């Protein structure tokens, strides 16, 4: 079993390399720092009692999983943001959250052509219907992860399941929703 000093020494020895590795993969300093920090925390919390010889392999697996998780989240978030951005009122301000605009009537929406307002209302209704059709655990995981923006660990804790189960539920929900929306003529 490793001591706290051995764990600390290991983390100190890999922090720069881990950052570079994450930065090259993610191409964003802040995101790379977050992924490395999360990987270090997970190693310390979950595997800090393991022998020091195992730290290297464990840390690399955790780091790579963190990088892959970021790409998966980005891909899914971009898909839904693209789909939902069609429902946001046009504005000069970038960076607005399309999910916040779905339920709210906007001043700009009042000036939209009535047929566009009706089309948007119908499409939102279809999306809500398809989300409601998801199995309960998939719907719960999907809404927590992508609408509430909870991370995998928070979602797993809230749902009382493993992080792997959350990933599986989210993946299945995303694929099911995408297929159902395409079948109804709605493309992202």
Secondary structure as GFF3:
##gff-version 3
##sequence-region A 1 188
A	DSSP	alpha_helix	4	26	.	.	.	ID=ss1
A	DSSP	alpha_helix	29	47	.	.	.	ID=ss2
A	DSSP	three_ten_helix	52	54	.	.	.	ID=ss3
A	DSSP	alpha_helix	55	85	.	.	.	ID=ss4
A	DSSP	alpha_helix	98	101	.	.	.	ID=ss5
A	DSSP	three_ten_helix	109	111	.	.	.	ID=ss6
A	DSSP	alpha_helix	114	133	.	.	.	ID=ss7
A	DSSP	alpha_helix	136	142	.	.	.	ID=ss8
A	DSSP	pi_helix	143	147	.	.	.	ID=ss9
A	DSSP	alpha_helix	152	159	.	.	.	ID=ss10
A	DSSP	alpha_helix	163	183	.	.	.	ID=ss11
###
